Amino acid sequence: MGVVTLPLEIVRDTTQKSAEQARLWCRQLEEGNILLFPQTPVALENAEDAQFLLGLEQSRSVLHKNLAYQVATDRIVGANLCSANSAAHARLRAILRGYSQRVTEFLVGFLVPYQARWQVDYTSFRPIEEQGRNLPLRKRNDLLHMDAFPTRPTQGARILRFFQNIHPTRPREWIVGEPFRALAPQFIPASIAPPRAESVQIRKMRKTVCRAGVGRAIPALQRSPYDRFMLRFHNFLKENSGYQSQGARAAISFPPGSSWMIYTDTVPHAVLSGQYALEQTFLVAPQAMVAPEHAPLSVLESIVGQRLV
Ligand SMILES: [Fe+2]
C-alpha cells in the first residue's frame, strides 16, 4: 500500500488577513490540501445547542439518518421527522440555519479571493457512528471516494466542504488519497474514457421535457458530460477493490472541537470512525479558482481534449 504525504495545513491564526495569505489558503485547498483549524473558528452559538444536537441520536424518535438543512428553502430534508415534535424540529432548523450563516460569514472573510462566488448548498448534521454502518457499497463513507452528487449536478462548480467535530471526547478518523490531478491519469483508459455521447433516447426526452418546462426537476437530464464522468468515477473508485486496498493514502485524526475544510471533489476521502459532525457545503464557481489547473474539470478536459460542460 502506498503512502501519501499528509496533505494538511494547520491554521492556528485566522486573523491574518493579508491578500497573499488568503490567496495561499485558496491555492492550498485547490491543490488538494486540507485546512485544519485545531479550534473551530465557528462555534455553535451556545452550549445548550450542542447538548441538544448530542441528544438527538439517542432519542431515535427524532431522526433516523443524517439531517440536512436547505438554506434556499429554509427546510430540513433527508430525515424522518414524522415523529419529531414541532418544537424540536423548529429548534433544529434554527440551529442549522444559524450555523450555516456563521460558516458563510467566516468564509467570506477567510477566503477573500473567492468573493463569495459560490452557492450555499446543504448544511448537514451527522449524528450516526460511522464505524460499522451497514450501507450499500456506493453509499459507504468508509471507502475512498471523491464526491459527486447524483441529484445535484454541479456543471463544473467545485464542492467545498467545511466540517466540525462536535463530539465532546472522540476524534473523527479519516483517510485521504492522492488528489484528482495525480490520481485520474492512473486510471486511463479504464475510467477516463471520453464520456459517451448522449443517447438519442435521452436527447429526445430532454427536448420533450424542455418543451414541457420540467427539465430542471429531472437531475439526470441536467448532467453535463463532466457530471456524468464524476458520478461514474465515484462509483468506479468505491467498486475498485485494488484501489481500496492498495491505493496510496494518509490517515488524519480530527480532534473534538476542531474544524477542517476540503475540496471533496478533488481529494479522495473516507471516514473510518466518528460521531456527531456538522458540515456546510459550498458549490464554488469555477471562475473563482486561483489555481484552475487543479480543478477536476480542467484536468479531465486536458486528458480527453474536449469541453465537458
Ligand atoms: Fe464524501
Boltz pocket constraint, residues with backbone or C-beta under 6 A from the ligand:
constraints:
  - pocket:
      binder: B
      contacts: [[A, 145], [A, 146], [A, 147], [A, 264], [A, 269]]
      max_distance: 6.0
